[in-house]
Amino acid sequence: MEHHDRRTAGFKERTRLADARETLLAAVSPHERTERLPLGEADGRALADPAVAPADVPGYDRAAMDGFAVRASDTFGASRRSPNVLRVAEEPVAPGEAVRVHTGSDLPEGADAVVMVEDTDRFDDELEVFDALAEGENVGERGEDVREGDALFDAGHELRPSDLGLLRSVGIEEVSVFERPRVAVIPTGEELVDSDPGPGEVIETNGLTVSRLVERWGGEASYRDIVVDDPDLLREAVESDLDHDVIVTTGGSSVGERDLIPEVISEIGEVLVHGVALKPGHPVALGVVEDTPVVMLPGYPVACVVNAFQFLRPVLKHVGSLPTHPFPTVDATLTRKIPSSPGTRTFARVRLDESGDEPTAEPTRTSGSGILSSVALADGWVEVPEEKEGYEEGETVSVAGWEWSA
């Protein structure tokens, strides 16, 4: 396998973001593992097979209004001035009779219409009808909602709560879904500790953040212990998780003396991309080991989060056969300039103010990829494409609310 030398690779040429993502996705295939789940556990899961209605919904003709089931022919000519008089009886409905019904109740045999209760007056067993009805009026027909054999959802559809209600309404209680993609999250770095940092030490946060994002995006995260910057230990950590669908490491992805993970991946697999034209976070690396994609995220917290959204999220969705939804956006007016270098895709953190007539966006910080609070305190992100040199104050920009995306 081709050796990847961090000292000579550098970042003289950085891959465009879209090309890097396409390269990663082209190198891996969706897993094919499925499981059957009761509907109550299937929210947010992707269907492995098409869902087809096994029965009509409703399974009978039903009253669409409170009133009386009648034969439409018995109401011909009825009006307020000249009501038709029918006899209130029990079902089935015979000529000249009416049967009391409620919204959603089964339409009695013999009836073909429902007269609304407000268009009648009842006197004991006699009913005055003031409205002439057409056949089928105020009646919900069998199969009005769903017909037997209707294709409800295609394979790959991500189930929502309303979808689960529809499936139950047609008599489906279990569905076959793709298993959640399994993602190993491996934080790396000599300086990382779990708590009580001393001089030169930092509390590990990237692995926690990334593992929670994995769960939010529909995956199943295995959050590993910190691995120090040792090639043998890094290799062992990666190789022990090759049974996962995706491996993601945090830290050690640049070209310094302690940035070892790209070299380790090149020795046991292949580094597809190292260095991407995006800010913050250009030192990201992408690789594959034994058909398992490895996303090597930078150690700076903001860069880590940006690259997780740009690479980990799409590859997780891809291997899990989950749809990738666009980020929810809000148009807002910039209160300050956002600078950007041509050829680089920039992600600027902003705070939204929607208290006025039009939303405004204030950049929280356009540099400083180690400032985690600039993400936590931001309401969204403004994406500056490669061909632009930033946005000027007063321009309208699209703010992506990544924190609320699935």
C-alpha positions in Angstrom: 0.0 0.0 0.0 1.2 3.5 -0.8 2.9 5.1 2.2 1.5 8.5 3.3 4.3 10.7 4.7 2.9 13.6 6.6 6.2 15.5 6.4 6.3 15.6 2.6 2.5 15.6 1.9 1.8 19.0 3.4 -1.2 20.9 2.1 0.2 22.5 -1.0 -2.9 21.3 -2.9 -6.2 21.0 -1.1 -9.1 19.0 -2.6 -12.3 20.9 -3.1 -15.0 20.0 -0.6 -17.4 18.5 -3.1 -14.7 16.4 -4.7 -13.5 15.1 -1.4 -16.9 14.1 -0.3 -17.7 12.4 -3.6 -14.4 10.5 -3.4 -15.2 9.2 0.1 -18.8 8.1 -0.8 -17.6 6.4 -4.0 -15.2 4.2 -2.0 -17.8 2.6 0.2 -21.1 0.8 -0.1 -24.3 0.7 2.0 -24.5 -2.2 4.4 -27.4 -4.6 3.8 -28.3 -5.7 7.4 -31.9 -5.5 8.2 -34.2 -6.1 11.2 -37.9 -6.3 11.9 -39.2 -3.8 14.4 -42.7 -3.1 15.9 -44.0 0.3 14.7 -43.4 1.9 18.2 -39.6 1.4 17.7 -39.3 2.3 14.1 -39.5 6.1 14.2 -36.6 7.6 12.2 -35.6 4.3 10.7 -35.2 3.6 7.0 -37.5 1.0 5.4 -35.7 -2.0 3.9 -38.7 -3.0 1.8 -41.5 -1.1 0.2 -44.6 -0.7 2.4 -47.8 -1.8 0.6 -51.3 -1.5 2.0 -52.8 -4.9 2.8 -56.3 -3.6 3.2 -58.6 -0.6 2.4 -58.8 2.3 4.8 -61.5 2.7 5.9 -62.6 -0.8 5.4 -66.2 0.2 5.1 -68.5 3.0 3.9 -68.8 5.4 6.8 -70.9 8.5 7.8 -68.9 11.7 7.2 -71.3 13.7 9.4 -73.5 13.4 12.4 -77.0 12.9 11.2 -79.3 10.3 9.7 -78.5 7.6 7.1 -81.1 7.6 4.4 -81.7 6.6 0.8 -81.0 9.7 -1.3 -84.1 9.1 -3.4 -86.2 9.6 -0.3 -84.9 13.2 0.0 -85.6 14.4 -3.6 -87.4 17.7 -3.6 -87.0 18.3 0.1 -86.6 21.9 1.3 -87.2 24.1 4.3 -90.6 25.1 3.0 -91.5 21.6 2.0 -89.7 18.9 4.0 -89.8 15.3 3.3 -91.0 13.2 6.2 -89.2 9.9 7.0 -89.7 7.3 9.8 -86.8 6.9 12.2 -86.0 3.2 12.5 -83.2 0.7 13.1 -81.0 -0.6 10.4 -81.1 -1.8 7.6 -82.5 1.3 6.0 -85.7 0.5 4.2 -87.5 2.9 1.7 -88.9 5.9 3.6 -86.8 5.3 6.7 -83.8 7.0 8.4 -81.3 5.6 10.9 -79.3 7.8 13.4 -75.5 7.8 12.7 -72.5 9.6 14.0 -69.3 10.8 12.2 -67.2 7.7 11.4 -69.8 5.1 12.1 -70.5 2.3 9.6 -73.1 3.3 7.0 -76.1 1.1 7.6 -77.1 -1.4 4.9 -79.6 0.1 2.5 -78.5 3.7 3.0 -76.5 5.7 0.3 -76.4 9.2 1.9 -76.3 11.0 5.2 -78.4 14.0 6.0 -76.8 16.3 8.5 -78.6 16.6 11.8 -78.9 20.4 11.4 -80.9 19.8 8.2 -83.6 17.8 10.1 -86.2 18.1 12.8 -87.2 15.0 14.8 -90.6 14.5 16.3 -90.6 11.1 18.1 -90.3 8.6 15.3 -90.8 11.1 12.5 -88.0 13.0 10.8 -88.5 16.1 8.7 -85.7 16.4 6.1 -85.0 19.9 4.7 -82.2 19.0 2.2 -82.3 17.1 -1.0 -79.2 14.8 -1.2 -77.3 13.2 -4.0 -76.3 9.5 -3.7 -73.0 9.3 -1.8 -73.4 12.8 -0.1 -71.8 13.0 3.3 -70.5 9.5 3.0 -66.9 8.4 3.2 -66.4 5.6 0.8 -64.5 2.3 1.6 -60.8 2.9 0.7 -61.2 6.6 0.6 -58.0 7.1 2.5 -56.0 4.1 1.3 -56.8 1.3 -1.3 -55.6 -2.2 -0.8 -52.4 -2.7 -2.8 -51.5 1.0 -2.7 -47.7 1.6 -2.5 -47.3 3.7 0.7 -43.6 4.1 1.0 -40.6 3.1 -1.0 -37.6 1.2 0.4 -35.2 3.7 2.0 -38.0 6.0 3.2 -37.2 7.4 6.6 -40.2 6.8 8.8 -41.9 9.7 10.7 -44.5 9.5 13.4 -47.3 10.2 10.9 -46.0 7.4 8.7 -46.3 5.0 11.6 -49.9 6.0 12.2 -50.7 5.4 8.5 -49.0 2.0 8.6 -51.0 0.9 11.7 -54.2 2.2 10.1 -53.8 -0.4 7.3 -53.0 -3.2 9.7 -49.2 -3.2 9.6 -47.7 -3.7 13.0 -44.1 -4.6 12.1 -41.7 -3.3 9.4 -38.4 -4.4 8.0 -35.8 -1.6 8.4 -32.1 -1.2 7.9 -30.0 -1.6 11.0 -28.5 1.6 12.3 -25.0 2.1 10.9 -22.4 1.3 13.6 -19.8 4.1 14.1 -16.6 3.8 16.2 -15.5 7.2 17.6 -11.9 7.2 18.6 -10.5 10.4 20.3 -6.7 10.7 20.0 -4.0 12.9 21.5 -1.3 12.9 24.2 -2.8 16.1 25.7 -6.3 14.7 26.2 -7.7 13.8 29.7 -11.2 12.8 30.9 -11.2 15.4 33.7 -9.0 17.6 36.0 -6.6 18.9 33.3 -3.1 19.9 34.4 -0.7 22.3 32.5 -0.7 21.4 28.8 -3.7 19.0 29.1 -7.1 19.4 27.7 -10.4 17.8 28.6 -11.6 15.5 25.8 -14.7 16.9 24.1 -14.5 16.1 20.4 -15.4 12.4 20.9 -18.4 13.2 23.1 -19.7 15.8 20.6 -19.1 13.5 17.6 -20.7 10.5 19.2 -23.8 12.4 20.1 -24.0 13.8 16.5 -23.8 10.2 15.3 -26.8 9.2 17.4 -28.7 12.3 16.2 -28.0 11.4 12.6 -29.4 7.8 13.0 -26.2 5.9 13.8 -25.1 3.8 16.8 -22.0 5.3 18.3 -19.3 3.3 20.2 -17.4 6.1 22.1 -13.9 4.7 22.8 -11.3 5.7 25.4 -8.6 8.2 24.5 -5.7 6.8 22.4 -2.3 8.5 22.8 -0.1 9.4 19.8 1.6 6.1 19.3 1.5 4.3 15.9 1.1 0.9 17.3 -1.8 1.9 19.7 -3.5 3.8 17.0 -3.2 0.9 14.6 -4.6 -1.5 17.2 -7.5 0.9 18.0 -8.5 1.1 14.3 -8.1 -2.6 13.5 -10.2 -3.6 16.5 -13.1 -1.6 15.2 -13.1 -2.7 11.6 -16.3 -4.6 12.2 -18.0 -1.2 12.4 -19.6 0.5 9.3 -17.6 3.7 9.9 -14.6 4.7 12.0 -14.0 8.3 13.0 -11.0 9.6 14.7 -10.6 13.0 16.3 -7.2 14.8 16.4 -3.8 13.9 14.8 -4.9 14.5 11.2 -2.6 17.3 10.3 1.1 17.2 9.3 2.9 17.7 12.6 5.2 15.3 14.3 2.4 14.0 16.5 -0.2 13.9 13.7 0.2 10.1 13.1 -3.3 8.8 12.1 -3.1 9.4 8.3 0.2 7.5 8.2 -1.2 4.7 10.2 -4.2 4.4 7.8 -2.0 4.5 4.8 0.0 1.5 6.2 -3.1 -0.7 6.8 -5.4 0.7 4.1 -5.6 3.8 1.9 -5.7 7.5 2.4 -8.1 8.9 -0.2 -7.9 12.6 0.6 -5.6 14.6 3.0 -6.3 18.3 3.1 -9.5 19.9 1.9 -10.1 23.5 0.8 -12.5 24.4 3.6 -12.2 26.7 6.6 -12.1 25.9 9.5 -10.7 22.4 9.3 -8.6 21.9 6.2 -6.4 19.2 7.8 -9.2 16.6 7.6 -8.2 13.2 6.1 -10.4 10.5 4.5 -9.4 6.9 4.1 -10.6 3.3 3.8 -9.3 0.2 5.6 -10.8 -3.2 4.5 -13.8 -1.5 3.0 -14.5 0.4 6.2 -14.4 4.2 5.7 -12.2 6.1 8.1 -13.0 9.8 8.7 -10.0 11.5 10.4 -11.3 14.8 11.9 -9.0 17.6 13.1 -8.5 18.1 16.8 -9.5 21.7 17.0 -13.2 21.6 18.2 -14.7 23.9 15.6 -12.8 22.3 12.7 -13.9 18.9 14.1 -17.6 19.8 14.1 -17.5 21.4 10.7 -15.9 18.4 9.1 -18.2 16.0 10.9 -21.1 17.6 9.2 -19.4 17.7 5.8 -18.0 14.1 5.8 -19.1 12.0 8.7 -22.8 12.8 8.3 -23.0 12.0 4.6 -21.0 8.8 4.8 -23.0 7.6 7.8 -26.3 8.3 5.9 -24.8 6.5 2.8 -23.8 3.3 4.5 -27.0 3.2 6.5 -29.3 3.8 3.5 -30.7 6.9 5.2 -31.9 9.9 3.3 -29.8 13.1 3.7 -32.1 16.0 4.4 -31.0 19.5 3.5 -30.2 21.7 6.5 -33.0 24.1 7.6 -32.2 27.6 6.6 -33.2 31.2 7.4 -32.4 34.2 5.2 -30.9 37.0 7.3 -29.0 40.3 6.8 -25.4 40.4 7.9 -24.4 42.9 10.6 -20.7 42.6 9.8 -18.5 41.4 6.9 -17.6 37.8 6.6 -14.1 37.4 4.9 -13.2 34.4 2.9 -10.3 33.3 0.6 -11.1 32.5 -3.0 -10.8 28.7 -3.6 -11.8 27.9 0.0 -15.2 27.0 1.3 -15.7 28.9 4.5 -18.2 28.2 7.3 -18.8 31.2 9.5 -20.6 30.9 12.8 -23.4 33.5 13.3 -26.0 34.4 15.9 -29.5 35.1 14.6 -31.7 38.0 15.8 -35.3 37.5 14.7 -36.9 40.1 17.0 -37.2 42.8 14.3 -39.1 43.0 11.0 -36.3 41.0 9.2 -33.8 38.5 10.7 -30.2 39.6 11.2 -27.1 37.5 11.4 -24.1 38.6 13.5 -20.8 36.6 13.0 -19.6 35.2 16.3 -16.2 34.5 15.1 -14.8 33.9 11.6 -11.5 32.5 12.7 -10.2 30.5 15.6 -11.0 26.8 15.0 -10.2 25.9 18.6 -12.9 28.1 20.1 -15.7 25.7 20.9 -17.9 28.3 22.4 -18.2 30.0 19.0 -20.1 26.9 17.9 -22.1 26.4 21.1 -23.2 30.0 21.3 -24.0 30.3 17.6 -27.5 29.8 16.1 -26.3 28.7 12.7 -23.6 28.9 10.0 -23.1 30.9 6.8 -21.5 28.9 4.0 -19.3 31.0 1.7 -18.6 29.2 -1.6 -15.2 28.9 -3.1 -15.7 31.5 -5.9 -16.6 34.3 -3.4 -14.3 36.5 -1.3 -16.8 36.6 1.5 -20.0 38.6 2.2 -20.3 42.3 2.9 -22.2 43.9 5.8 -25.8 44.3 4.8 -25.9 41.4 2.3 -28.6 38.8 2.7 -27.2 35.4 3.5 -28.6 31.9 4.1 -28.1 30.7 7.7 -28.1 26.9 8.1 -29.4 25.6 11.4 -27.2 22.6 11.6 -27.9 21.9 15.3 -31.5 21.0 14.4 -30.8 18.8 11.4 -31.1 15.1 11.4 
